[in-house]
């Protein structure tokens, strides 16, 4: 089955700096890659997603890039704010099904 | 629109007791997922249904866990008998599966504590 690895596990940045979280996947047939944000005590919520026919997607301060050849995708957050502090999860979904294989999460802390 | 609804939000029980967690997916969604989240193991998929049919239950820890989806608007996850190591947050999520995977919307979760 699919194996998703996520790095780093923790990340601290100064407010206003950029944050980058990277994930790799093993199944070349995976074609859907969502990113979720989970604040403390809350549910995971989708912040951005990308499909395998697209190399990059941007939504305001958040962007995701996908390299299908290398089988990795990354989340980029620019101009970070304290409210960006949370745990971020990447996931990959295979072409043949709709289950998600989640990474282990990155705890992002934005220091004011 | 109402999101995914889970009940109870918190459950404290004693080892050996039966626990039933409930989920109502978003209306119109045809896929439902049960996850367990712990600090040690992260977010684990336990089982998922498409059109009320269990598709993959390979994540169910052992026979003490069972899940049902009797209709499109209701699912249960049952643990019998419960053990302290079952303590975790259990999330239900739903999505619309058509020609491929799509966004999963998570419920607020049930925090289970087994004493």
Interface residues (C-beta under 8 A of the other chain):
Chain A: X31 X32 X34 X42 X43 X44 X45 X46 X49 X51 X89 X93 X94 X95 X97 X98 X99 X100 X101 X102 X104 X105
Chain B: X31 X33 X42 X43 X45 X48 X50 X55 X56 X91 X95 X97 X100 X101 X102 X103 X104 X105 X106 X107 X108 X109
